[in-house]
Amino acid sequence: MWNMNKVIEINYQQGYIFNIVFDDGTCGNVDFSEYIGKWAIFEPLRDLNLFKAASIDGGTIAWENGADIAPESLYEKISA
């Protein structure tokens, strides 16, 4: 169950995978390849250099082109 936890650390792994760490210690790898090609905002992230340049913004992973993923979605993927 997600309790409004925030992403506090991201570490690029390989391909379209980041290891995500939440403030409650929940952590795990998330494969973002399912987002590439699904919505236009994620299309620029096909460029791995742009993808790797993710940062933490507003308690979640985000990219400079404005793409981000809701933290509750990330938490659910990791907790599943």
Secondary structure as GFF3:
##gff-version 3
##sequence-region A 1 80
A	DSSP	beta_strand	7	14	.	.	.	ID=ss1
A	DSSP	beta_strand	17	22	.	.	.	ID=ss2
A	DSSP	beta_strand	27	31	.	.	.	ID=ss3
A	DSSP	three_ten_helix	32	34	.	.	.	ID=ss4
A	DSSP	three_ten_helix	40	46	.	.	.	ID=ss5
A	DSSP	alpha_helix	48	52	.	.	.	ID=ss6
A	DSSP	beta_strand	55	57	.	.	.	ID=ss7
A	DSSP	beta_strand	60	62	.	.	.	ID=ss8
A	DSSP	alpha_helix	71	79	.	.	.	ID=ss9
###
